[in-house]
Amino acid sequence: MNDLTPPTGRPLLIVDDDATFARVLGRALTSRGFEVMTAGNVDDARALTRRHQPRYCVLDLKLGDENGLRLIPELQSLVPDIRVLLLTGYASIATAVEAIKRGAHDYLAKPVDADAVVRALLDGDNGPADADDFVDAPDAPLPLRRLEWEHIQRVLTECEGNISETARRLGMHRRTLQRKLSKHPVRERPEDL
């Protein structure tokens, strides 16, 4: 891989509650030169970060009942030069902007391949992106279903992942909100709907 080779000496931490995904991604990143450790929850992530001072972290947004966004500043207080890449299967503009504001260096939607992860971790190793530069405005208006998804994600982020409070603020039943959140995000282009 041309100039995208990881520096040696400090590990990469994968924090994901999906053990199979973490194992597969870990193997792929190990084959690309990273020394990989995995954590399945927030407590293990904190302990491994304190003990090993990783240079890189691939962090899932949803960690069981926990929210990966909350862990970003904590990881950075433990290791100030850590590069955090947030991954999620529930991509939205609101969570992307919030991740960057909280200190993530990049944000990728699942499914993602190992080469994209490596590029995100190693390209432009010059500090976090600016949240204003992260999201480009679309050329055409977003479809109504996508706008609803973005609004739900924004309110959910404001409520720090609290489903009950989010449902209350949105004026919908908690189960209705959970059903909407369990679906994959809608595509942005009307022809993809």
Beta strands, then each sheet from edge to edge (+ up, - down):
strand 1: 12-15
strand 2: 36-39
strand 3: 56-60
strand 4: 62-63
strand 5: 66-67
strand 6: 83-88
strand 7: 106-109
sheet 1: 2+ 1+ 3+ 6+ 7+
sheet 2: 4+ 5-
end
